[in-house]
Structures are given as C-alpha cells and as structure tokens.
Amino acid sequence: MNTPVEKLQTKRKSIEQSSLEDLEWAISLNRVILQGLGLWTYPNESQLRTALSHIHLGMIGVCMCFLIVPQTMAMFKVLSVPMLIVDNVGHNLPFLSAEFKLALLWYNKKDVAHIFELIREDWLMEKSSYERDVMIKYAELYKMLTIGGLLSSLATTTMYHLPIAWNTVSRTVNNITDVPGALFAAQTVYAYDVTQTKTYRLTLISQYVGTVFASLSYTGVDVLFSMFVMHGCGQLEILAGRIETMASEQPNLKHRLKNNVERHCSLIE
C-alpha cells in the first residue's frame, strides 16, 4: 500500500505530466514552423546544431532571393512605365517583407527562445482548474489563428502560381520583361535563356519554392507574435481573477498581494 508521501509524489508527477502534455499541445505548431524556418532554439543546443540552423536559414533566404533579385532587376527595366512599376512593387514587396521578417526574427532569436521558456514556466507552474481552462481557451484561439494563417498562405501561393497551367498570370504581361514562350507568375528578368524547356521548368520550380518559403516566413512570424499576445492576455486574465479573489483569503492576504504584484511586474517586463 502506498504511503501518503508516495501518493502525493504520484499526484505531483501526474499533474506535471498533464502540464507537459498541455504545453506540447499549445506550442507544437508554432515550434514546427520555427523549425521549418531554421529559427528554433533547441535545449542545450550544440555548436553543430547552431551551424546547421544557420545554414538552413541561409538556404531559405537564398530561395526567396530567386524571386526578389529577378523582380528587382525587372523593375529597373520598366522604370519608364509607371503601371508596370506598380505591378512589380505590388508583387515584390511581400517577398522583401518576408525576407526582412525572417532576418529580424533571426536577430532576436535569443529573445524569442526566452519568451518560449517563460511560456513553458507558465504552463508548468501550479495552477487551478480555472486558470488551466483560461490558458487552454487562449491557446485554442492562437492555434486557430495559426492554422488559418497557414491555410490562407497556402491558398495564396497556389492561386499565385496555378494560373500558369492555363497560360495566364495575375499581372500585366508586357514585351519589356516577358519572353515569348516563357511566362512566369512574377515580373522577372533572368541573365540566362529561360526559353529552353528544362531551364524554364527549373526556373518555375525555383519561383514556386521561393514563394512557399516567403509565405511561410511572412505568415509564420505574424502567427508567432499572435501566440505571444494571446498567451499574455491569458496570463493577465488569470492575474485579474487572482486579484478579485485575493481579499477573500485574509490570512494569506499579504503573501498573495506580494505574489500578484511580482507576477504583474513579470508580465509587464
């Protein structure tokens, strides 16, 4: 028969295991996105792992440059046609924004890892069933936002490239940058002959891969920050609930007040 101490230890292990499962459920999707972008910080990360992550991130940046550089080159060729400049900027700006977001997130990689560590601590700390329900509620919300963002980026990428199958594109076709027999979704200029079948297909593939990574970078950063905001909102709601019930526990009022003030300061920081 288990002693009271053993029963208490078993209960604590069960609660800890449940909290770990909740944590995994809450952050798994955003973690996969960051891993796919080469921006996830692993526990006790070795120098080799860090180098591989940097190479991974660099390859994604190069893939996006497969579209950014040719589109920028095309822009200089159409400077005399305002309508084509607007068309070029409208297509190129999202790719430049995605590249900038990716670089910004990489520059602040340690801060992002620290925020994830704080989220981990929040999920693993002792909490009531009400507080757990609040955290689950906000986790469900930002998971829905993440899934919706990924689906919308996938739909946008497909709609951007699929019309080529019917020899049409969602931009203005012109005789300045476009080559007969080699239609692309983006207004681009290449330094090599794209009219050859193999070269044309490889260029199409490179554009599609670059678009996929750009959409993942553009959307992934946005949904990541929505996760941080939603988690913070949940913690503030929990703190508000603690303050409301604080006065009902007179014997521990000073202790609870101190804890709530410290918690509020940590959330603000």
C-alpha positions in Angstrom: 0.0 0.0 0.0 1.3 3.4 -0.9 2.2 5.8 1.9 0.7 9.4 1.9 4.1 10.7 0.8 4.2 8.3 -2.2 0.6 9.2 -3.1 1.5 12.9 -3.0 4.5 12.3 -5.2 2.5 10.3 -7.7 -0.1 13.0 -7.8 2.5 15.6 -8.5 4.0 13.6 -11.3 0.6 13.1 -12.8 0.0 16.9 -12.7 3.4 17.6 -14.1 2.9 15.1 -16.9 -0.5 16.7 -17.7 1.1 20.1 -17.8 3.8 18.9 -20.2 1.1 17.5 -22.5 -0.8 20.8 -22.4 2.4 22.7 -23.2 3.3 20.4 -26.1 -0.3 20.8 -27.5 -0.1 24.6 -27.1 3.2 25.3 -28.8 3.8 22.4 -31.1 2.5 24.0 -34.3 4.5 27.2 -33.8 7.6 25.2 -32.9 7.3 23.2 -36.1 7.0 26.5 -38.1 10.2 27.8 -36.4 12.0 24.5 -37.0 11.0 24.7 -40.7 12.5 28.2 -40.9 15.7 27.2 -39.0 14.8 29.6 -36.1 14.0 27.2 -33.3 16.5 27.1 -30.4 16.9 23.6 -29.1 17.6 22.8 -25.4 21.4 22.6 -24.7 22.0 23.5 -28.4 25.4 22.4 -29.6 27.6 24.5 -32.0 26.9 22.0 -34.7 23.2 22.3 -34.3 23.5 26.1 -34.3 25.6 26.0 -37.5 23.1 23.7 -39.2 20.3 26.1 -38.2 22.2 29.0 -39.7 22.8 27.0 -43.0 19.1 26.1 -43.0 18.0 29.7 -42.6 20.5 30.9 -45.2 19.2 28.4 -47.8 15.7 29.7 -47.2 16.9 33.2 -47.7 18.6 32.2 -51.0 15.4 30.5 -52.2 13.5 33.8 -51.6 16.2 35.7 -53.5 15.4 33.5 -56.5 12.3 35.8 -56.8 13.5 39.0 -55.2 16.6 39.6 -57.3 14.9 38.9 -60.8 12.0 41.0 -59.8 14.2 43.9 -58.7 16.2 43.6 -62.0 12.9 43.8 -63.9 11.9 46.9 -62.0 14.9 48.8 -63.4 13.8 47.8 -66.9 10.3 49.2 -66.5 11.1 52.5 -64.8 9.7 54.4 -67.8 6.3 52.7 -67.4 4.5 53.6 -64.1 1.8 51.0 -64.4 4.5 48.2 -64.7 6.4 49.7 -61.7 3.3 49.5 -59.5 2.7 45.9 -60.8 6.3 45.0 -59.9 6.3 46.6 -56.5 3.0 45.0 -55.6 4.4 41.6 -56.3 7.9 42.1 -54.9 7.1 44.0 -51.7 5.6 40.9 -49.9 8.8 38.9 -50.7 11.0 41.7 -49.4 8.8 42.0 -46.3 9.1 38.2 -45.7 12.9 38.4 -46.0 13.0 41.3 -43.6 10.8 39.5 -41.1 13.0 36.4 -41.3 16.1 38.5 -40.6 14.5 40.3 -37.8 13.4 37.1 -36.1 16.9 35.6 -36.5 18.5 38.7 -35.0 16.1 38.4 -32.0 16.4 34.6 -31.8 17.6 34.6 -28.2 14.7 36.8 -27.1 12.2 34.5 -28.8 13.8 31.5 -27.1 13.5 33.3 -23.7 9.8 34.0 -24.3 9.2 30.4 -25.1 10.9 29.5 -21.8 8.6 31.9 -19.9 5.6 30.2 -21.6 6.9 26.9 -20.6 7.2 28.1 -17.0 3.6 29.4 -17.1 2.3 26.0 -18.3 4.3 24.0 -15.7 3.6 26.2 -12.7 1.0 25.1 -10.2 -2.5 26.4 -11.2 -6.1 25.8 -10.5 -8.5 24.2 -13.0 -10.0 27.7 -13.7 -6.5 29.0 -14.6 -5.8 26.0 -16.8 -9.1 26.5 -18.6 -8.2 30.1 -19.3 -4.9 29.1 -20.7 -6.5 26.4 -22.9 -9.0 28.9 -24.1 -6.4 31.4 -25.4 -4.2 28.5 -26.7 -7.1 27.3 -28.8 -7.6 30.8 -30.1 -4.0 31.3 -31.3 -3.9 27.8 -32.7 -6.9 28.6 -34.8 -5.2 31.8 -35.9 -2.0 29.8 -36.8 -3.9 27.2 -38.8 -6.0 29.9 -40.5 -2.8 31.8 -41.4 -1.1 28.8 -42.8 -4.1 27.7 -44.9 -4.5 31.3 -46.3 -0.8 31.4 -47.2 -1.1 28.0 -48.9 -4.2 29.2 -50.8 -2.5 32.4 -51.9 0.6 30.6 -53.1 -1.5 28.2 -55.1 -3.6 30.9 -56.6 -0.4 32.9 -57.5 1.2 30.1 -59.5 -1.6 27.8 -60.6 -2.9 30.0 -63.5 0.3 29.4 -65.4 -1.1 26.0 -66.2 -3.7 27.8 -68.4 -1.0 30.2 -69.7 -2.3 33.2 -67.7 -0.9 35.2 -64.8 -2.3 37.7 -62.2 -0.2 40.6 -63.5 0.2 42.7 -66.6 2.1 40.9 -69.4 4.4 43.1 -71.3 7.1 43.0 -74.1 9.8 44.6 -71.9 10.5 41.9 -69.3 8.5 38.9 -70.6 10.0 36.5 -73.1 7.7 34.8 -75.6 7.2 31.1 -74.6 8.4 31.6 -71.0 5.6 33.0 -68.9 6.2 33.5 -65.2 3.9 34.4 -62.3 6.2 37.3 -61.4 7.6 40.1 -63.5 11.2 38.9 -63.6 14.4 39.2 -65.7 17.0 36.5 -65.8 20.6 36.6 -67.0 20.2 33.3 -68.8 18.0 31.8 -71.5 14.6 30.8 -70.0 13.0 29.7 -73.3 14.6 26.2 -73.1 12.2 23.7 -71.7 14.4 22.3 -68.9 15.6 25.8 -67.9 12.1 27.2 -67.9 10.7 24.3 -65.7 13.6 24.6 -63.2 13.0 28.4 -63.0 9.3 27.8 -62.4 10.2 25.4 -59.6 12.6 27.8 -58.0 9.9 30.5 -58.1 7.4 28.2 -56.5 9.8 27.1 -53.8 10.7 30.8 -53.1 7.1 31.7 -52.8 6.3 28.8 -50.4 9.2 29.9 -48.1 8.2 33.6 -48.4 4.6 32.9 -47.5 5.7 30.6 -44.6 8.1 33.3 -43.3 5.6 36.1 -43.8 2.7 34.3 -42.1 4.8 32.3 -39.6 6.2 35.5 -37.9 2.8 37.0 -37.7 1.1 34.0 -36.1 4.1 33.6 -33.7 3.5 37.1 -32.3 -0.2 36.4 -32.1 0.7 33.4 -30.0 2.8 35.6 -27.7 0.0 38.2 -27.4 -2.8 35.6 -26.8 -0.7 33.9 -24.1 0.0 37.2 -22.4 -3.8 38.0 -22.5 -4.5 34.7 -20.8 -1.9 35.4 -18.1 -3.4 38.9 -17.5 -6.9 37.4 -17.2 -5.6 34.8 -14.7 -3.9 37.6 -12.7 -7.2 39.6 -12.7 -9.0 36.6 -11.3 -6.4 36.2 -8.6 -6.8 39.8 -7.6 -10.6 39.5 -7.4 -10.4 36.5 -5.1 -7.4 37.8 -3.1 -9.5 39.7 -0.4 -11.5 36.6 0.5 -8.3 35.0 1.9 -7.5 37.3 4.8 -4.9 35.1 6.5 -2.7 35.0 3.3 -3.6 38.4 2.1 -0.1 39.9 2.3 1.6 36.9 0.8 -0.9 36.8 -2.1 -0.6 40.5 -2.7 3.1 40.2 -2.9 2.9 37.3 -5.3 0.3 39.1 -7.5 2.5 42.3 -7.6 5.5 40.3 -8.6 3.5 38.4 -11.2 2.2 41.7 -12.6 5.7 43.1 -12.9 7.0 40.0 -14.6 4.2 40.1 -17.2 4.9 43.8 -17.9 8.6 43.1 -18.4 
